[in-house]
């Protein structure tokens, strides 16, 4: 007999009373017992697939989640959703599908849970956009939920040095620049990714994994263990038990994700030198909770947060190294001790952030995480910029950078392919500001990442000699003076659409400025002659995405969020 009262749970519509007899016949068809049918139904969704190493261990981990749910008197119901893997989508038209996949992931989970009336949810994710997509679905549905990351890849080794996929992208630039030959490039590509798991540096996947703990949606220390480690199965099992505890206490995601926990999450991004993509994903997650938390809000948090974790791409270490010194709890402990965390935020443990960290001791004799009293830099690893070229803001990752200002002439391209070809052929010069436009959420459509181009620049030894700005995005693996999310985007006539070759652009990451040396009158004059650029995606999902997607400042979301919600699924 179940200890849970299903009279107010969504699954009562498919499992309780005479009217549910047809539904129950389907459950019996799948070998379920009467006892299982009478228990709460917990969706166990994973992004398992064979698209990339990020996801291939998730099927195994999902089984451990199901065991935890079952042993805590719940009935797990496993299903999967899609991913688009950025490392494979990068540098070609496939990248247009990446950010759009975040919405599809969230939407598909919502529809599956709604359609089958599940009471709780455990979500397992690996690839970059899958993590925020799963968390967005949890907030949207607002049923008791636990997030679990699939874990990072082990670092590769080349000539005695740890490497990641970032090094492979930069090796392509080395090859085009004549620094290495084709045989050396092949050697690097074969050893860079030696195991299952997501990219090992503090790129987008690991950044958002840290965010899941900082938000309180994941159990403490569950994220940084590499994917091949059997300890991941233990965390998965505990996540299954935890969701049942949340159900029994009616603790929901919107009880956990608040403006205060969002601020904590932004702190962790900045402190770890995390991906600029977090400035899209945090507002999108906030939207699902009905909370206003836009790019400028994120940037303000970044500005006041010390950079303390020496992680790639700007630093020296990878996720495995962070795990070995104590994982995300150590990073949170350093921020707590420095007075940078909101301490009373509720988490999936049923305890507050402060309570979760009460027994954590900051480890000595390690170089991965510093205290806030002796940071790598006093300001965050990610900085927001604003000015007449970006009235709706932009973002730059400064972790590991030696220079924070740049002034130079624009070199303008209307697509990434054009820019990459020019870089490949070295048709740019020191001091240039490479402008890649019409790659925003609407204009791309899909807001592509520019890792292939930035890596080629860096691989040619020009990473510290030029700057690049775009209304598109950058990978968490991007390094160099690269400014993304410029808004308004070119497709809607933002100032970036009006730039011409030779216009002088000023970038100041200290003062937070992105400006072009053009008068208000000149910008107005150019706007009058501007003609919108039509993209070639006039049907299919990317067309639908372009119709619905909002600006980057609000997270590039496709629906109004909980602010406009009239009835929450959890109360159905």
Secondary structure as UniProt FT lines:
FT   HELIX           6..8
FT   TURN            10..11
FT   HELIX           12..15
FT   HELIX           18..20
FT   HELIX           21..29
FT   TURN            30..31
FT   HELIX           34..37
FT   STRAND          41..46
FT   TURN            53..57
FT   HELIX           58..71
FT   TURN            72..73
FT   STRAND          75..80
FT   HELIX           86..89
FT   TURN            90..91
FT   HELIX           93..95
FT   HELIX           96..116
FT   STRAND          120..125
FT   HELIX           128..141
FT   STRAND          144..149
FT   STRAND          155..158
FT   TURN            159..160
FT   STRAND          161..163
FT   HELIX           165..176
FT   TURN            177..178
FT   HELIX           182..191
FT   HELIX           204..215
FT   TURN            220..221
FT   TURN            227..228
FT   HELIX           231..249
FT   HELIX           253..256
FT   HELIX           259..271
FT   TURN            272..273
FT   TURN            276..277
FT   HELIX           278..288
FT   TURN            289..290
FT   HELIX           295..303
FT   TURN            312..314
FT   HELIX           319..324
FT   TURN            325..326
FT   HELIX           328..337
FT   TURN            338..339
FT   TURN            343..344
FT   TURN            348..349
FT   HELIX           353..356
FT   TURN            357..359
FT   HELIX           372..374
FT   STRAND          382..387
FT   TURN            388..389
FT   STRAND          390..397
FT   TURN            399..400
FT   STRAND          405..413
FT   HELIX           416..424
FT   TURN            425..426
FT   TURN            430..431
FT   STRAND          433..436
FT   TURN            441..445
FT   HELIX           451..459
FT   TURN            460..461
FT   TURN            463..465
FT   STRAND          467..470
FT   TURN            476..477
FT   STRAND          481..484
FT   HELIX           490..492
FT   HELIX           495..498
FT   TURN            501..502
FT   STRAND          504..508
FT   TURN            509..512
FT   STRAND          513..516
FT   HELIX           520..529
FT   HELIX           540..548
FT   HELIX           552..554
FT   HELIX           562..564
FT   HELIX           569..571
//
